[in-house]
Amino acid sequence: MAMCVEDRISSFPDPILCHILSFLPIKQAVRTSIISTKWRYLFASLSTIKFDAYSMSDLTDRNVDSFKNFVDRLLKSPDLVRLDCFRLSHMICSWNDWNDGDHDFDISGWICAALCRGVKEIDLQLSYREDILPAVLFTCGSLVTLKLDAVGHNFEFPSDVCLGNLKTLHFRDSFFGDSVLRFISNCHVLEDLAFFECDFYNTSVINIQTLSLKRFILDFNLGEFADLKYVVVINAPNLVYFQYTDAVAQGYTLSTMKSLEKAHIKICGVDTIDSQAIAAHLIQGICNVRSLRLTINEGIFRTSQLPIFHNLIEFEFLGRGFNGREI
């Protein structure tokens, strides 16, 4: 006698089912449409849409246009629910393979469609293209989180930036001029700002003046032989977490960080009296920190006046000898 198995999952309300589907790759989420009539169009109500390399792993000349049409319908059809998250990630090689004269993906159009659906989070990891980001991306009132990883992209931001609800802004592997600083200054509720493996060109001062900022990362990791031509100025008195990984800059000016809880500082190339004095000035700016991880040339303790950390309850020191090795 065959055992009858009750389908309890299908009895869940649609919002719960859509939440479950949001954890699946988009291809797997679409395949659930064959389960039953109830599931047939459920994937179209996803509030989180993610495309990654897996989504395009089996594309050929014969089905790439079908994939493009599917994405167009998924994002641009009328009467769709508002989006919480739209993500294009780990697709650098895939875009280069298929984004040619015969198979142009309307990435800018997809981003605009997500914005029209009131998206809260956009996470883009894309290869270098000058025209990939529509200007409307930087005037979207619904955005709370924006993460941009555009390999080798030289960002120039419009002057009329208006991201009134943006709280998280992350950049990776990109190039910037002064326009990014104006952009950041117009994000009035920004709380989380990060630069990973980025580079500032023709910029004499990296000036971050954001009173709402609570988390700030400068992780350029350029190495001890980098020659930084800029001064770092940070006016963020409400900062809770600060991470700096880079060669020593031309100088540092930090506001009093009375709320600072945790800091990770790794400074390379601190092997002269002048560079050690500049690095010491950075460390003095975080003297209120409670938890500190410090990686720096140990010679700084012999040549520079370091502050007293009155609030420090946790300290980890990874010294660097004059040969650059951690000790």
BAFI-3210 file (N, C-alpha, C; in Angstrom, 3 decimals, decimal comma, padded with zeros to 6 digits):
// residues 327
n [1|2|3|4|5|6|7|8|9|10|11|12|13|14|15|16|17|18|19|20|21|22|23|24|25|26|27|28|29|30|31|32|33|34|35|36|37|38|39|40|41|42|43|44|45|46|47|48|49|50|51|52|53|54|55|56|57|58|59|60|61|62|63|64|65|66|67|68|69|70|71|72|73|74|75|76|77|78|79|80|81|82|83|84|85|86|87|88|89|90|91|92|93|94|95|96|97|98|99|100|101|102|103|104|105|106|107|108|109|110|111|112|113|114|115|116|117|118|119|120|121|122|123|124|125|126|127|128|129|130|131|132|133|134|135|136|137|138|139|140|141|142|143|144|145|146|147|148|149|150|151|152|153|154|155|156|157|158|159|160|161|162|163|164|165|166|167|168|169|170|171|172|173|174|175|176|177|178|179|180|181|182|183|184|185|186|187|188|189|190|191|192|193|194|195|196|197|198|199|200|201|202|203|204|205|206|207|208|209|210|211|212|213|214|215|216|217|218|219|220|221|222|223|224|225|226|227|228|229|230|231|232|233|234|235|236|237|238|239|240|241|242|243|244|245|246|247|248|249|250|251|252|253|254|255|256|257|258|259|260|261|262|263|264|265|266|267|268|269|270|271|272|273|274|275|276|277|278|279|280|281|282|283|284|285|286|287|288|289|290|291|292|293|294|295|296|297|298|299|300|301|302|303|304|305|306|307|308|309|310|311|312|313|314|315|316|317|318|319|320|321|322|323|324|325|326|327]
n.u [000,851|000,670|002,272|000,880|002,107|001,978|001,840|003,084|004,499|003,499|001,203|001,838|001,573|001,739|003,682|005,569|006,455|007,647|009,698|011,233|011,978|013,642|016,152|017,203|019,168|018,371|017,589|016,866|014,757|012,878|012,357|010,699|008,178|006,937|005,912|003,255|-000,007|-000,282|002,336|003,098|003,391|004,721|007,400|007,589|006,895|008,992|010,861|013,492|016,012|018,524|021,316|023,927|027,113|026,378|023,821|024,229|025,725|025,263|024,659|024,198|024,748|022,257|020,384|020,840|019,493|016,932|017,331|017,916|015,439|013,838|014,823|014,179|011,368|010,963|011,868|010,699|007,986|004,588|002,816|004,281|005,742|007,266|010,809|013,206|015,915|018,333|020,639|023,575|026,064|029,427|029,800|031,577|033,238|031,225|029,657|031,518|031,816|029,332|028,305|028,364|028,345|026,219|024,791|023,770|023,416|020,908|021,864|021,841|019,161|017,972|018,801|017,484|014,848|014,718|015,012|012,663|010,904|011,146|013,470|015,475|018,050|020,955|023,342|026,129|028,365|030,468|032,039|034,404|032,818|031,965|029,384|027,630|026,170|023,186|022,274|020,115|020,398|021,737|019,990|017,969|015,372|014,575|016,698|018,641|020,910|023,881|026,125|029,010|030,994|032,968|035,114|038,053|036,686|036,276|034,970|032,737|030,757|027,446|026,489|024,076|023,346|021,124|020,436|018,570|017,939|020,032|022,074|024,154|027,142|029,287|032,348|034,395|037,506|037,868|038,237|038,631|037,871|037,643|034,878|033,576|033,764|032,121|029,766|029,472|029,189|026,646|025,026|023,112|022,335|024,112|025,628|027,400|030,339|032,593|035,684|037,254|040,262|040,558|041,345|042,449|042,790|044,503|043,761|044,146|043,289|041,548|038,589|036,378|033,439|031,078|028,614|026,783|028,019|028,882|030,414|033,436|035,582|038,741|040,337|042,706|045,058|047,525|050,173|053,564|055,281|053,872|053,207|051,630|049,817|048,026|046,187|044,481|041,406|039,118|036,036|034,044|032,414|030,728|031,581|031,793|033,148|036,304|038,447|041,624|043,724|046,592|049,336|051,397|049,919|050,100|049,386|047,245|044,093|041,945|038,737|037,569|036,817|034,612|032,853|034,028|034,370|035,757|038,744|040,720|043,900|046,270|049,268|051,460|054,927|056,111|058,854|060,619|061,665|059,979|057,676|056,854|056,147|053,952|052,223|051,877|050,346|047,912|047,222|046,952|044,600|042,634|042,432|040,415|039,414|038,051|038,639|041,419|043,219|046,390|048,684|051,864|055,051|057,392|059,231|058,038|057,380|059,667|060,368|058,273|055,723|053,217|049,673|047,889|045,679|042,848|040,403|040,807|040,247|040,804|043,471|045,449|048,505|050,318|053,344|055,662|058,719|061,714|062,138|059,663|058,176|055,633|055,688]
n.v [-001,190|002,091|004,869|007,891|011,059|014,060|017,311|019,728|022,085|023,477|024,473|026,710|030,287|032,517|034,693|033,570|031,347|032,651|033,902|031,693|030,799|032,861|032,274|030,514|029,811|031,619|030,027|027,600|028,479|029,187|026,701|025,533|026,070|023,971|022,330|022,506|023,924|026,034|026,828|027,779|030,463|031,617|032,320|034,716|036,591|037,109|038,911|039,227|039,171|037,454|037,141|035,125|033,624|030,984|031,156|031,574|029,524|027,454|028,612|028,976|029,851|029,391|029,585|031,936|034,305|033,661|033,568|036,273|037,419|036,246|037,412|040,066|039,925|039,078|041,224|043,519|043,263|044,408|045,227|043,856|042,778|044,905|045,287|043,931|043,286|043,398|041,667|041,322|039,247|037,914|037,620|038,387|037,089|035,804|037,899|039,007|036,898|036,745|039,287|040,708|042,069|040,657|039,701|041,628|042,422|044,081|045,591|048,065|048,722|046,693|047,423|049,875|048,952|047,545|049,694|051,074|049,422|050,034|049,168|048,170|047,325|047,172|045,250|045,016|043,288|043,636|043,612|045,887|048,641|051,611|052,705|051,435|051,990|053,537|057,013|057,503|055,765|057,046|058,789|057,628|057,255|055,075|053,411|051,709|050,243|050,090|048,454|048,346|046,786|047,188|046,202|047,889|050,180|053,639|055,847|058,523|060,728|062,092|065,529|066,026|064,205|062,343|060,525|059,863|057,933|056,212|054,004|052,181|051,932|050,525|050,119|048,452|047,589|049,747|053,019|056,426|059,934|063,303|063,506|061,430|062,074|064,285|063,017|061,257|063,128|064,026|062,029|061,823|060,228|058,216|055,316|053,197|052,864|051,814|051,143|048,930|047,763|049,894|052,927|056,255|058,883|061,830|063,183|065,089|065,170|062,910|063,361|062,787|063,681|063,001|062,935|061,029|058,613|055,321|053,110|052,570|051,772|051,714|049,945|049,570|048,233|048,486|047,941|048,024|049,545|051,460|054,797|057,129|060,002|061,556|063,188|061,988|062,803|062,644|063,237|062,078|061,756|059,931|057,420|053,894|051,645|051,223|050,692|050,500|049,845|050,134|051,780|054,246|057,429|060,886|062,378|062,574|063,540|063,396|063,517|063,774|060,643|059,616|057,530|055,232|051,807|049,599|048,941|048,211|048,434|048,559|049,378|049,853|050,062|051,722|052,807|054,842|057,736|059,941|058,776|057,123|058,965|060,157|057,946|057,489|059,670|058,990|056,822|058,143|059,452|057,585|057,064|056,622|054,116|050,855|048,236|047,056|046,167|046,031|046,395|047,041|048,566|047,699|049,555|051,978|052,247|052,982|055,407|057,220|059,153|057,593|057,447|057,295|054,723|054,991|053,672|051,128|047,683|045,428|044,209|043,577|042,945|042,883|042,867|044,337|043,648|045,311|044,107|043,787|041,594|039,953|039,670]
n.w [000,000|-000,960|000,528|001,550|001,253|002,927|001,618|003,179|002,887|000,660|001,696|003,047|003,474|000,622|000,876|002,659|001,212|-000,952|000,393|001,095|-001,468|-002,182|-001,272|-003,026|-006,013|-009,016|-011,185|-010,000|-008,440|-010,391|-011,480|-009,621|-010,445|-011,718|-009,824|-008,881|-009,558|-007,780|-007,400|-009,842|-010,852|-008,794|-008,488|-009,811|-008,010|-006,376|-003,997|-003,812|-006,112|-007,649|-009,700|-010,752|-011,636|-011,911|-012,903|-015,574|-016,468|-018,281|-020,692|-024,202|-027,680|-028,674|-026,623|-025,232|-025,872|-025,047|-022,319|-021,805|-022,508|-020,592|-018,224|-018,744|-018,722|-016,111|-014,587|-015,664|-016,043|-015,608|-012,526|-010,587|-007,451|-004,972|-004,860|-002,651|-002,881|-005,461|-007,289|-009,119|-009,495|-009,428|-012,180|-014,073|-016,008|-017,396|-018,476|-020,258|-022,023|-023,292|-023,779|-026,419|-029,763|-030,883|-028,751|-026,694|-023,390|-021,610|-019,271|-017,974|-018,365|-016,852|-014,295|-014,060|-014,153|-011,746|-010,001|-010,530|-009,295|-006,687|-005,314|-002,518|-001,985|-003,925|-005,502|-007,299|-009,295|-011,704|-014,945|-016,513|-017,886|-019,468|-019,712|-018,030|-015,712|-014,979|-014,732|-013,072|-011,003|-008,983|-007,884|-006,523|-004,349|-002,826|-002,245|000,137|000,511|-001,334|-003,331|-005,178|-007,449|-009,823|-011,980|-012,590|-013,257|-013,854|-011,874|-012,214|-010,657|-010,829|-010,239|-009,050|-007,019|-005,031|-002,611|-000,363|001,565|001,792|003,515|003,532|001,769|-000,451|-002,160|-004,567|-006,022|-007,880|-009,486|-008,461|-008,550|-007,303|-007,348|-006,040|-003,378|-003,130|-003,736|-001,526|000,533|000,056|000,899|003,381|005,544|005,773|007,067|006,869|005,267|002,785|001,188|-000,871|-002,047|-003,838|-005,708|-005,493|-007,693|-008,786|-006,511|-003,721|-001,128|000,811|001,921|004,313|005,494|007,426|009,569|010,388|010,084|011,045|010,585|008,968|006,347|004,962|002,913|001,103|000,601|-000,800|-000,462|000,903|-000,653|-001,908|-002,936|-001,502|-002,300|-001,016|001,658|004,488|005,745|008,298|009,518|011,589|014,116|015,340|014,809|015,067|014,257|012,726|010,032|008,635|006,023|004,440|002,729|004,374|004,505|003,296|005,409|008,351|009,555|012,081|013,535|016,961|018,137|019,997|020,277|019,381|019,089|018,017|016,176|013,341|012,310|009,836|008,693|006,095|005,059|006,966|007,700|008,120|009,998|009,560|008,351|010,408|012,336|011,121|010,953|013,676|014,316|013,155|014,808|017,232|016,755|017,225|019,913|021,748|021,418|022,147|021,451|019,770|016,910|015,760|013,195|012,377|011,699|014,127|014,940|015,395|018,041|019,247|018,240|018,172|019,819|021,306|022,038|025,223|025,835|027,234|027,314|026,424|026,216|024,877|022,996|020,180|018,798|015,871|015,003|012,664|011,341|010,123|007,731|006,717|007,424|009,336|012,875]
ca.u [000,000|001,494|002,148|000,514|002,913|001,302|002,651|002,828|005,144|002,610|000,110|002,296|001,148|002,635|004,858|006,561|007,034|008,536|010,898|012,024|012,536|014,664|017,449|017,631|019,572|017,167|017,157|016,183|013,489|011,954|011,983|009,622|006,881|006,332|005,433|001,781|-000,608|-000,007|003,716|003,402|003,881|005,165|008,738|007,469|006,637|010,180|011,296|014,948|016,403|019,982|021,909|025,355|027,709|025,616|022,642|024,606|026,760|024,992|024,142|024,800|024,224|020,857|019,446|021,196|018,428|015,820|017,683|017,730|014,003|013,308|015,181|013,358|010,000|010,983|012,096|009,975|006,544|003,815|002,107|005,136|005,946|008,446|012,027|014,088|017,317|018,674|022,073|024,304|027,357|030,317|029,411|032,525|033,585|030,009|029,294|032,469|031,575|028,078|027,889|029,019|027,437|025,043|024,079|023,945|022,527|020,451|022,121|021,354|017,703|017,621|018,976|016,384|013,627|014,762|014,771|011,239|010,167|011,423|014,467|016,163|019,467|021,536|024,697|026,585|029,756|030,459|033,291|034,567|032,049|031,738|027,985|026,855|025,344|022,330|022,358|019,012|020,820|022,255|018,922|016,884|014,988|014,290|017,920|019,209|022,225|024,442|027,454|029,474|032,289|033,093|036,557|038,732|035,807|036,630|033,687|032,476|029,406|026,739|026,468|022,744|023,100|020,116|020,117|018,158|017,782|021,161|022,788|025,336|027,759|030,548|033,012|035,507|038,290|037,478|039,034|037,809|038,368|036,996|033,415|033,043|033,676|030,886|028,690|029,324|028,706|025,218|024,303|023,044|022,072|025,043|026,155|028,404|031,070|033,775|036,454|038,116|041,169|040,252|042,443|042,089|043,757|044,371|043,062|045,130|042,707|040,363|037,893|035,111|032,743|029,767|028,315|025,971|028,799|029,183|031,364|034,212|036,691|039,654|041,154|043,279|046,017|048,403|051,511|054,473|056,037|052,974|053,539|050,345|049,974|046,895|045,976|043,201|040,686|037,888|035,206|032,941|032,472|029,878|032,111|031,875|034,153|037,194|039,491|042,523|044,764|047,201|050,625|051,224|049,519|050,869|049,002|045,935|043,377|040,767|037,958|037,484|035,891|034,248|032,025|034,748|034,429|036,704|039,548|041,763|044,834|047,443|049,961|052,671|055,942|056,454|060,239|061,429|061,220|058,844|056,490|056,426|055,487|052,627|051,415|051,543|049,257|046,687|046,905|046,482|043,223|041,685|042,829|039,251|038,938|037,981|039,264|042,332|044,155|047,370|049,785|052,696|056,472|057,617|060,091|057,246|057,345|060,932|060,610|057,098|054,949|051,891|048,743|047,400|044,339|042,153|039,226|041,180|040,044|041,264|044,532|046,213|049,576|051,052|054,448|056,346|060,116|062,146|062,059|058,274|057,490|054,922|056,380]
ca.v [000,000|003,293|005,838|009,236|012,071|015,356|018,453|020,813|023,328|024,200|025,090|027,961|031,497|032,889|035,466|032,675|030,565|033,535|034,102|030,469|030,799|033,908|031,709|029,628|030,421|031,971|028,912|026,641|029,074|029,092|025,295|025,154|026,344|022,720|021,523|022,484|025,177|027,063|027,272|028,060|031,831|032,134|032,911|036,088|037,471|037,181|040,260|039,195|038,587|037,349|036,445|034,916|032,846|029,747|031,442|031,612|028,506|026,561|029,363|028,772|030,790|029,070|029,932|033,165|035,291|033,251|034,003|037,721|037,709|035,841|038,440|041,241|039,694|038,963|042,516|044,644|043,043|045,282|044,653|042,996|043,251|045,732|044,505|044,212|043,156|043,004|041,390|040,710|038,993|036,864|037,407|039,112|036,275|035,507|039,065|039,140|035,824|036,863|040,662|041,166|042,749|039,843|039,371|042,707|042,425|045,418|045,661|049,360|048,608|045,844|048,227|050,845|048,228|047,293|050,970|051,377|048,578|050,477|048,284|048,704|046,957|046,815|044,706|044,775|042,905|043,616|043,958|047,291|049,239|053,018|053,119|050,372|052,457|054,674|058,154|057,444|054,965|057,915|059,674|056,722|057,482|053,836|052,653|051,708|049,624|050,089|047,851|048,403|046,166|047,308|046,032|048,869|051,276|054,981|056,436|059,958|060,802|063,335|066,524|066,091|062,983|062,480|059,202|060,296|056,834|055,300|053,791|051,355|052,195|049,798|050,090|047,512|047,438|050,821|054,236|057,574|061,291|064,057|063,457|060,466|062,735|065,075|062,035|060,787|064,232|064,192|060,892|062,438|059,256|057,117|054,730|052,160|053,238|050,961|051,080|047,759|047,664|050,998|053,867|057,641|059,528|063,291|063,607|065,436|064,968|062,058|064,108|062,143|064,505|062,364|062,837|059,842|057,410|054,458|052,076|053,098|050,898|052,057|048,741|049,665|047,122|048,766|047,426|048,934|050,382|052,444|056,188|057,814|061,442|062,258|063,286|061,411|063,614|061,954|063,892|061,135|061,617|058,843|056,172|052,775|050,710|051,846|049,807|051,147|048,954|050,856|052,404|055,479|058,559|062,111|062,897|062,153|064,435|062,678|064,140|062,958|059,530|059,222|056,326|054,164|050,551|048,628|049,434|047,372|049,325|047,905|050,394|049,308|051,022|052,672|052,434|056,040|058,547|060,770|057,948|056,639|060,087|060,308|056,809|057,711|060,654|058,226|056,041|059,085|059,826|056,540|056,744|056,268|052,801|049,830|047,019|047,485|045,240|046,926|045,798|048,175|048,388|047,838|050,694|053,144|052,351|053,551|056,733|058,100|059,270|057,020|057,913|056,381|054,260|054,888|052,803|049,881|046,451|044,314|044,692|042,567|043,594|042,084|043,736|044,118|044,015|046,187|043,365|043,750|040,387|040,037|038,938]
ca.w [000,000|-001,093|001,614|001,095|001,917|002,927|001,181|004,128|002,455|-000,253|002,453|003,631|002,742|-000,479|001,284|003,257|000,119|-001,709|001,212|000,938|-002,827|-002,320|-000,914|-004,103|-007,283|-009,761|-012,025|-009,151|-008,035|-011,524|-011,684|-008,707|-011,086|-012,203|-008,694|-008,891|-010,025|-006,774|-007,531|-011,241|-011,066|-007,512|-008,622|-010,322|-006,874|-005,536|-003,636|-003,928|-007,397|-007,706|-010,837|-010,584|-012,716|-012,060|-013,727|-016,983|-016,663|-019,400|-021,832|-025,513|-028,674|-028,972|-025,558|-024,532|-026,058|-024,185|-020,974|-021,756|-022,520|-019,291|-017,240|-019,060|-018,240|-014,653|-013,958|-016,243|-016,166|-014,717|-011,369|-009,791|-006,086|-004,758|-004,665|-001,527|-003,272|-006,827|-007,248|-010,228|-008,866|-009,936|-013,570|-014,907|-017,182|-018,148|-019,291|-021,351|-022,981|-024,036|-024,042|-027,633|-030,678|-031,161|-027,519|-025,734|-022,240|-021,237|-017,841|-017,519|-018,317|-015,710|-013,085|-014,042|-013,812|-010,306|-009,337|-010,688|-008,359|-005,329|-004,718|-001,344|-002,024|-005,219|-005,355|-008,664|-009,527|-013,154|-015,601|-016,897|-018,989|-019,143|-019,738|-017,424|-014,607|-015,351|-013,817|-012,120|-009,856|-007,933|-007,413|-006,142|-002,958|-002,091|-001,968|001,475|000,389|-002,674|-003,386|-006,554|-007,741|-011,275|-012,134|-013,421|-013,655|-013,418|-011,515|-012,173|-010,134|-011,167|-009,163|-008,452|-006,263|-003,987|-002,065|000,970|002,517|001,674|004,768|003,292|000,474|-000,566|-003,458|-004,655|-007,248|-008,789|-009,447|-008,104|-008,432|-006,230|-007,417|-005,074|-002,081|-003,180|-003,684|-000,149|001,367|-000,204|001,483|004,708|006,611|005,537|008,296|006,588|004,048|002,634|-000,058|-000,896|-003,194|-004,747|-005,886|-005,740|-008,573|-008,834|-005,299|-002,706|000,194|000,967|002,972|004,662|006,485|007,534|010,993|010,659|009,801|012,183|010,167|007,854|005,962|003,875|002,771|-000,233|000,538|-001,926|-000,205|001,593|-001,577|-002,509|-002,645|-001,426|-002,465|-000,435|003,093|004,893|006,731|008,690|010,525|011,823|015,573|015,813|014,274|016,001|013,730|011,747|009,519|007,680|005,514|003,328|003,031|005,131|003,669|003,527|006,721|008,829|010,452|012,541|014,600|018,172|017,950|021,350|020,262|018,701|019,820|017,459|015,055|012,754|011,624|009,257|007,901|005,475|004,634|008,031|007,969|008,309|011,131|009,131|008,149|011,715|013,007|010,491|011,383|015,080|014,348|012,894|015,997|018,246|016,443|017,644|021,287|022,560|021,012|023,195|020,929|018,713|016,271|015,152|012,448|011,992|011,982|015,566|015,207|015,783|019,494|019,698|017,665|018,183|021,050|021,111|023,072|026,250|025,475|028,517|027,220|025,761|026,977|024,041|022,119|019,456|018,051|014,900|014,633|011,397|011,397|009,033|006,488|006,296|007,867|010,605|013,937]
c.u [000,889|001,225|001,862|001,301|002,235|002,267|002,340|003,409|004,216|001,463|000,532|001,747|002,194|003,838|005,964|007,233|008,009|009,825|011,816|012,713|013,675|016,058|018,003|018,237|018,347|016,672|016,398|014,827|012,448|011,479|010,895|008,247|006,196|005,747|003,928|001,287|-000,289|001,387|004,026|003,999|004,445|006,515|008,687|007,213|007,823|010,539|012,825|015,318|017,916|020,386|023,409|025,861|026,945|024,408|022,955|025,571|026,516|024,406|024,921|024,231|022,730|019,911|019,771|020,118|017,203|016,072|017,464|016,250|013,356|013,602|014,364|011,952|009,953|011,081|011,123|008,474|005,792|003,228|002,967|005,362|007,188|009,635|012,754|015,540|017,433|020,182|022,544|025,723|028,096|030,040|030,399|032,853|032,362|029,595|030,228|032,246|030,381|027,686|028,666|027,986|026,160|024,188|024,314|022,917|022,170|020,613|021,605|019,831|017,241|017,741|017,841|015,065|013,574|014,473|013,300|010,379|010,527|012,449|015,190|017,659|019,872|022,988|025,168|028,062|029,902|031,812|033,259|033,705|031,698|030,265|027,073|025,873|024,511|022,405|021,280|019,364|021,214|021,243|017,724|016,579|014,766|015,545|018,385|020,639|022,666|025,872|027,871|030,874|032,410|034,576|037,135|037,891|036,273|035,340|033,733|031,014|028,750|026,668|025,134|022,391|022,081|019,694|019,775|018,055|018,965|021,935|024,079|025,844|029,126|031,055|034,141|036,153|037,947|038,376|038,124|038,596|037,618|035,479|032,825|032,906|032,446|029,674|028,428|028,751|027,218|024,381|024,190|022,739|023,010|025,668|027,328|029,054|032,343|034,366|037,405|038,935|040,834|041,463|041,883|043,183|043,471|043,584|044,095|044,621|041,514|039,621|036,521|034,488|031,306|029,453|027,534|026,773|029,131|030,248|032,094|035,420|037,441|040,634|041,714|044,341|046,975|049,841|052,456|055,239|055,154|053,363|052,245|050,559|048,878|046,947|044,600|042,598|039,365|037,216|033,947|032,900|031,650|030,347|032,247|032,963|034,974|038,265|040,306|043,615|045,373|048,629|050,359|050,915|050,408|050,556|047,607|045,381|042,075|040,062|037,958|036,403|035,512|033,467|032,748|034,886|035,564|037,434|040,556|042,658|046,026|048,096|051,281|053,671|056,314|057,879|061,181|060,869|059,989|057,573|055,964|055,702|054,082|051,710|050,988|050,394|047,912|046,270|046,397|045,019|042,192|041,919|041,655|038,753|038,976|038,655|040,113|043,179|045,110|048,476|050,630|054,155|056,741|058,501|059,336|057,228|058,632|061,110|059,466|056,393|053,539|050,976|048,503|045,964|043,556|040,997|039,547|040,985|040,506|042,290|045,266|047,250|050,278|052,173|055,036|057,784|060,492|062,216|060,634|057,501|056,781|055,627|055,489]
c.v [001,243|004,262|007,224|010,251|013,424|016,464|019,646|022,142|024,150|024,880|026,398|029,138|031,872|033,718|034,594|031,835|031,408|033,794|032,886|030,447|031,802|033,397|030,792|030,422|030,599|030,820|027,870|027,177|028,960|027,664|024,828|025,378|025,080|021,888|021,379|023,816|026,320|027,665|027,863|029,443|032,447|032,848|034,364|037,092|037,570|038,636|040,366|038,476|038,640|036,568|036,328|034,054|031,552|029,968|031,364|030,491|027,618|027,297|029,030|029,818|030,579|029,531|031,236|034,231|034,949|033,683|035,507|038,085|037,343|036,902|039,699|041,092|039,681|040,331|043,594|044,435|043,938|044,494|043,676|043,612|044,129|044,841|044,934|044,228|042,734|042,862|040,741|040,488|037,842|036,565|038,049|038,337|036,021|036,673|039,187|038,090|036,116|038,288|041,221|041,811|041,983|039,606|040,444|042,582|043,856|045,592|046,978|049,342|047,760|046,626|049,240|050,175|047,922|048,573|051,353|050,552|048,880|049,637|048,968|048,428|046,588|046,431|044,282|044,413|042,652|043,999|045,412|047,650|050,662|053,350|052,183|050,867|053,659|055,771|058,095|056,617|055,859|058,966|058,861|056,859|056,225|053,107|052,845|051,171|049,623|049,566|047,741|047,820|046,128|047,337|047,072|050,060|052,591|055,742|057,958|060,124|062,126|064,260|066,556|064,802|063,250|061,080|059,386|059,207|055,873|055,235|053,001|051,602|051,529|049,869|049,071|047,599|048,485|052,036|055,442|058,876|061,973|063,927|062,475|061,105|063,629|064,160|061,605|061,886|064,488|063,026|061,173|061,469|058,058|056,639|053,783|052,482|052,413|051,097|049,890|047,763|048,695|051,923|055,254|058,275|061,041|063,833|063,866|065,183|064,017|062,601|063,497|062,929|063,983|062,111|061,582|058,542|056,653|053,411|052,574|052,199|051,519|050,894|048,713|048,602|047,279|048,290|048,484|049,860|051,407|053,848|057,000|059,321|062,236|062,252|062,708|062,266|062,929|062,745|063,045|060,833|060,471|057,475|055,134|051,791|051,403|050,840|050,558|050,156|049,612|051,230|053,693|056,627|059,769|062,719|062,423|063,224|063,759|063,466|063,220|061,903|058,956|057,916|055,104|052,931|049,651|049,233|048,373|048,287|048,514|048,900|049,818|050,438|052,051|052,366|053,631|056,834|059,363|059,934|057,406|057,736|060,300|059,178|056,970|058,705|059,984|057,467|056,947|059,461|058,803|056,145|056,367|054,852|051,819|048,529|047,393|046,316|046,086|046,128|046,936|047,845|048,664|049,025|051,922|053,335|052,975|055,002|057,719|058,068|058,762|057,417|056,858|056,013|054,000|053,889|051,408|048,678|045,231|044,854|043,509|043,296|042,583|042,963|043,370|044,571|044,863|045,452|043,199|042,545|040,616|039,177|038,828]
c.w [000,000|000,044|001,041|001,922|001,791|002,537|002,079|003,659|001,579|000,472|003,119|002,832|001,683|-000,030|001,904|002,175|-000,704|-000,927|001,110|-000,426|-002,976|-001,964|-001,998|-005,256|-008,167|-010,629|-011,218|-008,704|-009,140|-011,717|-010,731|-009,319|-011,584|-011,070|-008,709|-009,417|-009,071|-006,966|-008,914|-011,461|-009,787|-007,628|-009,103|-009,203|-005,925|-005,245|-003,637|-005,214|-007,509|-008,949|-010,596|-011,738|-012,959|-012,968|-015,205|-017,360|-017,873|-020,608|-023,103|-026,462|-028,900|-027,876|-024,828|-024,684|-025,218|-022,747|-020,824|-021,703|-021,186|-018,236|-017,479|-018,505|-016,711|-013,985|-014,412|-016,394|-015,188|-013,543|-010,579|-008,413|-006,020|-004,455|-003,394|-001,984|-004,729|-006,900|-008,544|-009,737|-009,536|-011,405|-014,539|-016,175|-018,043|-019,023|-020,494|-022,422|-023,880|-024,394|-025,231|-028,545|-030,952|-029,924|-026,473|-024,611|-021,885|-019,731|-017,266|-017,396|-017,151|-014,405|-012,951|-013,645|-012,315|-009,528|-009,404|-009,740|-006,906|-004,608|-003,560|-001,374|-003,441|-004,997|-006,742|-008,674|-011,016|-013,716|-016,066|-018,096|-018,599|-018,940|-018,956|-016,360|-015,036|-014,297|-012,737|-010,890|-008,684|-007,485|-006,942|-004,659|-002,158|-001,643|-000,530|001,437|-001,067|-002,601|-004,844|-006,657|-009,258|-011,614|-013,092|-013,811|-013,049|-013,137|-011,563|-011,793|-010,511|-009,966|-008,430|-007,720|-005,164|-003,543|-000,592|001,999|002,516|002,991|004,587|001,881|000,441|-002,001|-003,410|-006,030|-008,297|-008,584|-009,215|-008,199|-007,304|-006,226|-006,408|-003,694|-002,014|-003,078|-002,243|000,743|001,171|000,301|002,987|005,842|006,495|006,848|008,053|005,241|003,965|001,241|000,047|-002,189|-004,270|-004,845|-006,161|-006,598|-008,598|-007,649|-004,216|-001,295|000,082|002,184|003,214|005,811|006,579|008,999|011,344|010,561|011,085|011,857|008,921|007,613|004,792|003,768|001,359|-000,468|-000,640|-001,709|000,326|000,649|-002,289|-002,050|-002,666|-001,427|-001,765|001,090|003,397|006,002|007,035|009,802|010,690|013,319|016,131|015,325|015,386|015,577|012,651|011,349|008,479|007,310|004,290|003,701|003,803|004,170|003,960|004,891|007,072|009,755|010,823|013,629|015,821|018,007|019,306|021,397|019,713|019,592|019,330|016,278|014,650|011,922|011,141|008,312|007,403|005,183|005,671|008,487|008,038|009,485|010,761|009,000|009,471|012,483|012,440|010,935|012,838|015,221|014,063|014,147|017,119|018,022|016,871|019,105|022,183|022,308|022,185|022,757|019,723|018,235|015,436|014,478|011,885|012,320|013,465|015,924|015,660|017,288|020,047|019,259|017,844|019,532|020,783|022,266|024,150|025,889|026,762|028,480|026,720|026,688|026,174|023,047|021,498|018,601|017,154|014,373|013,295|011,557|010,193|007,707|005,997|006,777|009,192|011,633|015,169]
res [m|a|m|c|v|e|d|r|i|s|s|f|p|d|p|i|l|c|h|i|l|s|f|l|p|i|k|q|a|v|r|t|s|i|i|s|t|k|w|r|y|l|f|a|s|l|s|t|i|k|f|d|a|y|s|m|s|d|l|t|d|r|n|v|d|s|f|k|n|f|v|d|r|l|l|k|s|p|d|l|v|r|l|d|c|f|r|l|s|h|m|i|c|s|w|n|d|w|n|d|g|d|h|d|f|d|i|s|g|w|i|c|a|a|l|c|r|g|v|k|e|i|d|l|q|l|s|y|r|e|d|i|l|p|a|v|l|f|t|c|g|s|l|v|t|l|k|l|d|a|v|g|h|n|f|e|f|p|s|d|v|c|l|g|n|l|k|t|l|h|f|r|d|s|f|f|g|d|s|v|l|r|f|i|s|n|c|h|v|l|e|d|l|a|f|f|e|c|d|f|y|n|t|s|v|i|n|i|q|t|l|s|l|k|r|f|i|l|d|f|n|l|g|e|f|a|d|l|k|y|v|v|v|i|n|a|p|n|l|v|y|f|q|y|t|d|a|v|a|q|g|y|t|l|s|t|m|k|s|l|e|k|a|h|i|k|i|c|g|v|d|t|i|d|s|q|a|i|a|a|h|l|i|q|g|i|c|n|v|r|s|l|r|l|t|i|n|e|g|i|f|r|t|s|q|l|p|i|f|h|n|l|i|e|f|e|f|l|g|r|g|f|n|g|r|e|i]
***
